[in-house]
Amino acid sequence: MTSRNDASVLRWLVAAAFVVILNETIMMNAIPRLMVDLRIDESAAQWLSTAFMLTMAVIIPITGWFLSRVTTRQAYAIAMTTFCVGTSLAAVSWSFGILVVARVVQASATAVMMPLLMTTLMRLVSPDDRGRVMGMVSLAMSVAPALGPAVSGVVLQFLGWRWIFLVVLPIAAAITLVGSRRLGNVGETKRTPIDWLSAALSAVGFGALVYGLSQMSHADASVLGITVVGVLGVGAFVWRQLVLQRVDRPLLDLRTLRTRVYSVSLAAMAIAFGAMIGSMLLLQLYLQHARHMTPLSTGLLVMPGGLAMGLLGPTIGRIYDRSGARVLMIPGGGLTVLALAAFALMDAATPYWMVLVAHVTLSLGLAAMFTPMFTMSLGSLTANLYSHGSSLLGATQQVAGALGTALVVVVLTSRARASAAQGLGETAAYLTGLHWAFGLCAAAAVAMLGLVATLPARVEVSDQEQVATHV
């Protein structure tokens, strides 16, 4: 069991994580308003999300090194202060360029906050309680993105887009000030020098790869070239880490991949995350473009799924602690496949209650998988690899999210154009593209289910498991 001080540390980290995750989705409904107020088109507006993903992809690989050098309190203060600065800048942005810069600053904080939370949780919580605590954490991590579109929809109904940030800012500032004073330190710091070549290769590789994948729907020579540069950069980064591991100085320790449970969980989570992000985008397009729902109505329709995912988190965690992972992951994978297949069969006359049921089913399936997979993957590592394992998970998720989004958009647009060329009307052709794209997500979920079926019910705690040291 965790002590009162440990629970306080986790409570403040979860509160901070809730705010920064809410920030990721809170702007979804503001894009049309921003396009009018800032006089930008859709391709420019996309940079508000692209820049966020790029920043996350560039920074996350170095957070393992960063978190090993600074104390928990220092990392928290730096991340949340940076987030508040970015939020303040976004609220007073006088141009689109400044708003993009503000989003980059916010993303920098988010890239540190999530690995910090996961690493601290693994160090503080005993293996027997990790499922329960991870379930509580998943409550915040699932409810926050679900509330984002609904919160922004309500704000935009009565106020301007700047108020989206002005509402978040005082909450973030209060959490920063109080948390920085009350947060205890966990673990010991290690003054490992940074390898600047690794940092450069990471920035070029992951940045170019995520950008290239995010622009795949406009696949011209320049986009393909950038994607190739990204692949080569990531390859060079991996090679450099293998070299540095010989002297125990990697920026991102890839010895995590030698643990089978971690590597299989990493692959399964990458597929699941890509399918989830892709299906979320497709569902928004289905509801707003094919069914002509308003952004606020769309946000309210998908909110129950996110709330169900979050509220089920503690129960899933307790089941994991008591019965292991397989009793959750196998049924969860089946629900995910079933829900995505249902989306692939929807048309312009599908009742909204069926859309709601399918989305809630998808949310429950993902909830039943993510908590056990996160807990098992990091729990299979030794304590000195926690920060590197959580950083690699974060970086892989960014790439998987970009790839999932790119693939579904390519399939959607290509099949819609082919159907239109065959004589189908605009709406019917668009729905055909959506069917194929949702079908791709369902196929990915089947592959993910095959991977999780090979995972054990529990992981054995290594004899090298280290006990957290409070400073």
C-alpha positions as CSV (number, residue, x, y, z in Angstrom):
1,M,0.0,0.0,0.0
2,T,1.1,3.6,-0.6
3,S,1.7,5.9,2.3
4,R,-0.1,9.2,2.9
5,N,2.9,11.1,1.5
6,D,3.1,8.8,-1.6
7,A,-0.6,9.3,-2.2
8,S,-0.2,13.0,-2.0
9,V,2.6,12.9,-4.6
10,L,0.4,10.9,-7.0
11,R,-2.6,13.1,-6.3
12,W,-0.8,16.2,-7.4
13,L,0.8,14.6,-10.4
14,V,-2.6,13.2,-11.6
15,A,-4.2,16.7,-11.1
16,A,-1.5,18.2,-13.3
17,A,-1.8,15.4,-15.9
18,F,-5.6,16.0,-16.0
19,V,-5.1,19.6,-16.9
20,V,-2.5,19.1,-19.6
21,I,-4.4,16.2,-21.2
22,L,-7.6,18.3,-21.2
23,N,-5.6,20.9,-23.1
24,E,-4.9,18.4,-25.9
25,T,-8.6,18.0,-26.9
26,I,-10.1,21.3,-25.7
27,M,-9.4,23.1,-28.9
28,M,-11.1,20.6,-31.2
29,N,-14.3,22.6,-31.4
30,A,-12.5,26.0,-31.7
31,I,-10.9,25.4,-35.1
32,P,-13.8,26.9,-37.2
33,R,-13.9,30.0,-35.0
34,L,-10.1,30.3,-35.2
35,M,-10.2,30.1,-39.0
36,V,-12.6,33.1,-39.1
37,D,-11.0,35.2,-36.4
38,L,-7.4,34.6,-37.5
39,R,-8.2,34.5,-41.2
40,I,-6.6,31.1,-41.9
41,D,-7.6,28.1,-44.0
42,E,-8.0,24.5,-43.0
43,S,-4.4,23.5,-44.0
44,A,-3.0,26.3,-41.7
45,A,-5.3,25.4,-38.9
46,Q,-4.1,21.8,-39.0
47,W,-0.7,23.1,-37.7
48,L,-2.3,23.7,-34.2
49,S,-2.4,19.9,-33.8
50,T,0.5,19.0,-36.1
51,A,2.9,21.3,-34.1
52,F,1.7,19.8,-30.9
53,M,2.4,16.3,-32.1
54,L,5.8,17.3,-33.5
55,T,6.9,18.8,-30.2
56,M,5.7,15.8,-28.3
57,A,7.6,13.5,-30.7
58,V,10.8,15.5,-30.4
59,I,10.9,16.0,-26.6
60,I,9.5,12.7,-25.3
61,P,12.6,10.6,-26.3
62,I,14.9,12.8,-24.1
63,T,12.6,12.8,-21.1
64,G,14.1,9.6,-19.7
65,W,17.5,11.4,-19.5
66,F,15.9,14.6,-18.1
67,L,13.9,12.8,-15.4
68,S,17.0,11.0,-14.2
69,R,18.9,14.3,-13.7
70,V,16.2,16.3,-11.8
71,T,14.2,15.7,-8.7
72,T,10.4,15.0,-8.9
73,R,9.6,18.5,-7.5
74,Q,11.9,20.2,-10.0
75,A,10.5,18.3,-13.0
76,Y,6.9,19.1,-11.8
77,A,7.7,22.8,-11.4
78,I,9.4,23.1,-14.7
79,A,6.7,21.3,-16.6
80,M,3.7,23.1,-15.1
81,T,5.4,26.5,-15.2
82,T,6.1,25.9,-18.8
83,F,2.5,24.9,-19.4
84,C,1.2,28.0,-17.7
85,V,3.5,30.2,-19.8
86,G,2.2,28.5,-22.9
87,T,-1.4,28.9,-21.9
88,S,-1.0,32.6,-21.1
89,L,0.7,33.1,-24.4
90,A,-2.2,31.3,-26.2
91,A,-4.8,33.5,-24.4
92,V,-3.2,36.7,-25.6
93,S,-2.1,35.5,-29.0
94,W,-2.3,38.3,-31.5
95,S,-1.6,36.2,-34.6
96,F,-1.8,32.6,-35.8
97,G,2.0,32.2,-35.6
98,I,2.0,33.2,-31.9
99,L,-0.8,30.7,-31.2
100,V,1.2,27.9,-32.8
101,V,4.3,28.9,-30.7
102,A,2.0,28.8,-27.6
103,R,0.9,25.3,-28.5
104,V,4.5,24.2,-28.9
105,V,5.2,25.5,-25.4
106,Q,2.2,23.7,-24.0
107,A,3.2,20.5,-25.7
108,S,6.7,20.7,-24.2
109,A,5.2,20.6,-20.8
110,T,2.9,17.7,-21.7
111,A,5.8,15.7,-23.0
112,V,7.5,15.8,-19.6
113,M,4.4,15.5,-17.4
114,M,3.1,12.1,-18.6
115,P,6.5,10.2,-18.3
116,L,6.9,11.9,-14.9
117,L,3.6,10.6,-13.7
118,M,4.1,7.0,-15.0
119,T,7.7,6.8,-13.7
120,T,6.8,8.1,-10.3
121,L,3.8,5.7,-10.0
122,M,5.9,2.7,-10.8
123,R,8.5,3.7,-8.2
124,L,6.0,4.4,-5.4
125,V,3.4,1.7,-5.8
126,S,4.0,-1.9,-4.9
127,P,3.4,-4.5,-7.7
128,D,0.3,-5.8,-5.8
129,D,-1.4,-2.3,-5.9
130,R,-0.3,-1.1,-9.3
131,G,-3.5,-2.1,-11.1
132,R,-5.7,-0.3,-8.7
133,V,-3.6,2.9,-8.7
134,M,-3.2,2.8,-12.5
135,G,-6.9,2.5,-12.8
136,M,-7.3,5.7,-10.7
137,V,-4.8,7.4,-13.0
138,S,-6.7,6.2,-16.1
139,L,-9.8,7.8,-14.7
140,A,-8.2,11.2,-15.1
141,M,-6.4,10.3,-18.4
142,S,-9.7,9.2,-20.0
143,V,-12.1,11.7,-18.6
144,A,-10.0,14.7,-19.5
145,P,-9.9,14.2,-23.3
146,A,-13.6,13.3,-23.2
147,L,-14.5,16.5,-21.4
148,G,-12.3,18.7,-23.7
149,P,-14.6,19.0,-26.7
150,A,-17.7,19.5,-24.5
151,V,-16.0,22.1,-22.3
152,S,-14.8,24.1,-25.3
153,G,-18.3,23.8,-26.9
154,V,-19.9,25.3,-23.9
155,V,-17.3,28.1,-23.7
156,L,-17.6,28.9,-27.4
157,Q,-21.4,29.0,-27.1
158,F,-21.1,32.1,-24.9
159,L,-17.5,33.5,-25.1
160,G,-14.6,33.9,-27.5
161,W,-12.0,31.3,-28.2
162,R,-9.4,33.0,-25.9
163,W,-11.6,32.1,-23.0
164,I,-10.8,28.4,-23.6
165,F,-7.3,29.2,-22.3
166,L,-8.4,31.8,-19.7
167,V,-10.6,29.2,-18.0
168,V,-7.8,26.6,-17.8
169,L,-5.0,29.1,-16.8
170,P,-6.1,29.8,-13.1
171,I,-6.7,26.1,-12.5
172,A,-3.2,25.2,-13.9
173,A,-1.6,28.1,-11.9
174,A,-3.2,26.9,-8.6
175,I,-2.1,23.3,-9.2
176,T,1.4,24.5,-10.1
177,L,1.8,26.7,-6.9
178,V,0.3,24.3,-4.4
179,G,1.8,21.1,-6.0
180,S,5.3,22.6,-6.1
181,R,5.2,23.3,-2.4
182,R,3.6,20.0,-1.3
183,L,5.2,17.5,-3.7
184,G,7.8,15.2,-2.3
185,N,10.8,13.9,-4.2
186,V,10.9,10.3,-5.3
187,G,14.1,8.4,-6.3
188,E,17.6,9.6,-6.7
189,T,19.1,11.8,-9.4
190,K,21.9,10.8,-11.7
191,R,24.2,13.3,-13.4
192,T,24.5,11.6,-16.7
193,P,25.8,14.0,-19.5
194,I,23.6,14.4,-22.5
195,D,24.7,13.0,-25.8
196,W,24.0,15.9,-28.2
197,L,24.3,13.8,-31.3
198,S,21.5,11.5,-29.9
199,A,19.4,14.6,-29.1
200,A,19.9,15.9,-32.7
201,L,19.1,12.6,-34.3
202,S,16.0,12.2,-32.1
203,A,14.7,15.7,-33.0
204,V,15.3,15.1,-36.8
205,G,14.2,11.5,-36.8
206,F,11.0,11.6,-34.7
207,G,10.1,15.1,-35.8
208,A,10.4,14.4,-39.6
209,L,8.7,11.0,-39.2
210,V,5.7,12.4,-37.4
211,Y,5.4,15.4,-39.8
212,G,5.7,13.2,-42.8
213,L,3.1,10.8,-41.6
214,S,0.7,13.6,-40.6
215,Q,1.0,15.0,-44.2
216,M,0.6,11.6,-45.9
217,S,-2.7,12.6,-47.4
218,H,-0.9,15.2,-49.5
219,A,1.8,12.7,-50.6
220,D,4.0,14.7,-52.9
221,A,7.7,14.3,-53.4
222,S,8.6,16.7,-50.5
223,V,6.4,14.8,-48.0
224,L,7.8,11.5,-49.0
225,G,11.3,12.9,-48.8
226,I,10.7,14.2,-45.3
227,T,9.2,10.8,-44.2
228,V,12.3,9.0,-45.6
229,V,14.5,11.4,-43.6
230,G,12.5,10.6,-40.5
231,V,12.9,6.9,-41.0
232,L,16.6,7.2,-41.5
233,G,16.9,9.6,-38.6
234,V,15.1,7.2,-36.2
235,G,17.3,4.4,-37.5
236,A,20.5,6.4,-36.8
237,F,19.1,7.3,-33.4
238,V,18.6,3.7,-32.5
239,W,22.1,2.8,-33.7
240,R,23.6,5.6,-31.6
241,Q,21.7,4.3,-28.5
242,L,23.0,0.8,-29.0
243,V,26.5,2.2,-29.1
244,L,26.0,4.3,-26.0
245,Q,24.5,1.4,-24.1
246,R,28.0,-0.3,-24.1
247,V,29.2,2.5,-21.8
248,D,25.8,2.8,-20.0
249,R,25.1,6.4,-21.3
250,P,22.2,6.1,-23.7
251,L,19.8,9.0,-24.1
252,L,16.9,6.5,-24.4
253,D,17.8,3.1,-23.1
254,L,16.6,0.5,-25.6
255,R,17.4,-2.4,-23.3
256,T,13.8,-2.1,-22.3
257,L,13.0,-4.0,-25.6
258,R,14.9,-7.1,-24.4
259,T,12.0,-7.7,-22.0
260,R,9.4,-9.7,-24.1
261,V,6.4,-8.5,-22.1
262,Y,7.4,-4.9,-22.5
263,S,8.1,-5.2,-26.3
264,V,4.9,-7.1,-27.1
265,S,2.9,-4.7,-25.0
266,L,4.6,-1.8,-26.7
267,A,3.6,-3.1,-30.2
268,A,0.0,-3.9,-29.0
269,M,-0.4,-0.4,-27.5
270,A,1.0,1.2,-30.6
271,I,-1.6,-0.6,-32.8
272,A,-4.4,0.1,-30.3
273,F,-3.4,3.8,-30.0
274,G,-3.2,4.3,-33.8
275,A,-6.6,2.6,-34.3
276,M,-8.1,4.7,-31.5
277,I,-6.8,8.1,-32.8
278,G,-7.8,7.1,-36.3
279,S,-11.3,6.1,-35.3
280,M,-11.8,9.2,-33.2
281,L,-11.0,11.4,-36.3
282,L,-13.3,9.2,-38.5
283,L,-16.1,9.5,-36.0
284,Q,-15.9,13.3,-35.9
285,L,-15.9,13.3,-39.7
286,Y,-18.9,10.9,-39.8
287,L,-21.0,12.9,-37.4
288,Q,-20.1,16.4,-38.6
289,H,-19.7,15.9,-42.4
290,A,-22.0,12.9,-43.1
291,R,-24.6,13.6,-40.4
292,H,-24.2,17.4,-40.2
293,M,-24.1,17.6,-36.4
294,T,-22.8,20.7,-34.7
295,P,-19.4,20.5,-32.9
296,L,-21.1,20.9,-29.5
297,S,-23.6,18.1,-30.3
298,T,-20.7,15.9,-31.4
299,G,-18.7,16.5,-28.3
300,L,-21.7,15.7,-26.1
301,L,-22.4,12.5,-28.0
302,V,-18.9,11.1,-27.5
303,M,-18.5,12.3,-23.9
304,P,-20.3,9.3,-22.3
305,G,-17.8,6.9,-23.8
306,G,-14.9,8.9,-22.4
307,L,-16.6,9.1,-19.0
308,A,-17.4,5.4,-19.0
309,M,-13.7,4.6,-19.8
310,G,-12.5,6.8,-17.0
311,L,-15.1,5.7,-14.4
312,L,-14.4,2.0,-15.1
313,G,-10.7,2.5,-14.6
314,P,-10.6,1.8,-10.8
315,T,-12.7,-1.3,-11.2
316,I,-10.4,-2.6,-14.0
317,G,-7.4,-1.9,-11.8
318,R,-8.9,-3.9,-9.0
319,I,-9.7,-6.8,-11.3
320,Y,-6.1,-6.7,-12.6
321,D,-4.6,-6.9,-9.1
322,R,-6.9,-9.8,-8.2
323,S,-7.1,-11.8,-11.4
324,G,-4.4,-10.7,-13.8
325,A,-4.4,-9.2,-17.3
326,R,-5.8,-11.8,-19.6
327,V,-9.3,-11.8,-18.2
328,L,-9.4,-8.1,-19.1
329,M,-7.4,-7.8,-22.3
330,I,-9.0,-10.6,-24.3
331,P,-12.6,-9.5,-23.8
332,G,-11.4,-5.9,-24.1
333,G,-9.8,-6.6,-27.5
334,G,-13.0,-8.4,-28.6
335,L,-15.2,-5.4,-27.7
336,T,-12.8,-3.1,-29.6
337,V,-13.0,-5.2,-32.7
338,L,-16.8,-5.4,-32.4
339,A,-17.2,-1.7,-32.0
340,L,-15.0,-0.7,-34.9
341,A,-16.7,-3.3,-37.1
342,A,-20.0,-1.7,-36.1
343,F,-18.7,1.8,-37.1
344,A,-17.7,0.3,-40.5
345,L,-21.3,-0.6,-41.2
346,M,-22.9,2.7,-40.3
347,D,-24.7,4.8,-42.9
348,A,-26.5,8.1,-43.2
349,A,-29.6,6.6,-41.5
350,T,-28.0,4.9,-38.5
351,P,-29.8,5.9,-35.3
352,Y,-27.7,8.1,-33.0
353,W,-28.3,5.8,-30.1
354,M,-26.5,3.0,-32.0
355,V,-23.6,5.4,-32.6
356,L,-23.5,6.1,-28.9
357,V,-23.7,2.4,-27.9
358,A,-20.8,1.6,-30.4
359,H,-18.7,4.4,-29.0
360,V,-19.3,3.4,-25.4
361,T,-18.4,-0.2,-26.4
362,L,-15.2,0.9,-28.0
363,S,-14.3,3.0,-24.9
364,L,-14.9,0.1,-22.6
365,G,-12.9,-2.3,-24.7
366,L,-9.9,0.1,-24.8
367,A,-10.2,0.7,-21.1
368,A,-10.0,-3.0,-20.4
369,M,-6.8,-3.2,-22.4
370,F,-4.9,0.0,-21.7
371,T,-4.7,-0.2,-17.9
372,P,-3.3,-3.8,-17.9
373,M,-1.0,-3.2,-20.8
374,F,0.5,0.0,-19.2
375,T,0.9,-1.7,-15.9
376,M,2.4,-4.9,-17.3
377,S,4.8,-3.3,-19.7
378,L,6.4,-1.0,-17.1
379,G,6.0,-3.5,-14.3
380,S,8.2,-6.0,-16.3
381,L,11.1,-3.6,-16.2
382,T,13.6,-3.0,-13.5
383,A,13.2,0.4,-11.7
384,N,16.3,2.0,-13.4
385,L,14.5,1.6,-16.7
386,Y,11.1,3.0,-15.7
387,S,11.7,6.5,-17.1
388,H,13.2,5.1,-20.3
389,G,10.3,2.7,-20.7
390,S,7.7,5.4,-20.2
391,S,9.5,7.7,-22.6
392,L,9.6,5.0,-25.3
393,L,5.9,4.3,-24.8
394,G,5.2,8.0,-25.2
395,A,7.3,8.4,-28.4
396,T,5.8,5.3,-29.9
397,Q,2.3,6.5,-29.2
398,Q,3.0,9.8,-31.0
399,V,4.3,8.0,-34.1
400,A,1.4,5.5,-34.0
401,G,-1.1,8.3,-33.6
402,A,0.3,10.2,-36.6
403,L,0.4,6.9,-38.6
404,G,-3.1,6.0,-37.7
405,T,-4.4,9.4,-38.6
406,A,-2.6,9.4,-41.9
407,L,-3.7,5.9,-43.0
408,V,-7.4,6.4,-42.3
409,V,-7.3,9.8,-44.1
410,V,-5.6,8.2,-47.1
411,V,-8.0,5.3,-47.2
412,L,-11.0,7.6,-46.7
413,T,-10.1,10.0,-49.5
414,S,-8.9,7.4,-52.0
415,R,-12.0,5.2,-51.6
416,A,-14.4,8.2,-51.6
417,R,-12.8,9.4,-54.9
418,A,-13.0,6.0,-56.5
419,S,-16.6,5.6,-55.5
420,A,-17.5,9.0,-56.8
421,A,-15.8,8.1,-60.1
422,Q,-18.0,5.1,-60.3
423,G,-21.1,7.3,-60.2
424,L,-22.0,7.4,-56.5
425,G,-23.3,10.7,-55.0
426,E,-21.1,12.8,-52.8
427,T,-22.6,11.6,-49.5
428,A,-22.7,7.9,-50.6
429,A,-19.1,8.1,-51.8
430,Y,-17.9,9.7,-48.6
431,L,-19.7,7.0,-46.5
432,T,-18.0,4.4,-48.6
433,G,-14.6,5.9,-47.8
434,L,-15.6,6.0,-44.1
435,H,-16.6,2.3,-44.2
436,W,-13.2,1.3,-45.6
437,A,-11.3,3.5,-43.2
438,F,-13.2,2.1,-40.2
439,G,-12.6,-1.4,-41.6
440,L,-8.9,-0.7,-41.5
441,C,-9.1,0.2,-37.8
442,A,-11.0,-3.0,-37.2
443,A,-8.4,-5.0,-38.9
444,A,-5.7,-3.3,-36.9
445,A,-7.6,-4.2,-33.7
446,V,-7.7,-7.9,-34.8
447,A,-3.9,-7.8,-35.1
448,M,-3.7,-6.1,-31.7
449,L,-5.9,-8.8,-30.2
450,G,-3.5,-11.5,-31.6
451,L,-0.6,-9.8,-29.8
452,V,-2.3,-9.4,-26.4
453,A,-3.3,-13.1,-26.5
454,T,0.4,-14.0,-26.2
455,L,0.9,-12.0,-23.0
456,P,0.8,-13.7,-19.6
457,A,-1.7,-13.0,-17.0
458,R,0.9,-11.5,-14.7
459,V,4.5,-10.4,-14.8
460,E,7.1,-11.6,-12.3
461,V,8.7,-8.8,-10.3
462,S,12.4,-8.7,-10.9
463,D,14.8,-9.3,-8.0
464,Q,16.4,-6.0,-9.1
465,E,13.3,-4.0,-8.4
466,Q,14.4,-1.0,-6.5
467,V,12.6,0.7,-3.7
468,A,11.9,4.4,-4.1
469,T,13.9,6.8,-2.0
470,H,12.3,9.9,-0.7
471,V,14.5,13.0,-0.7
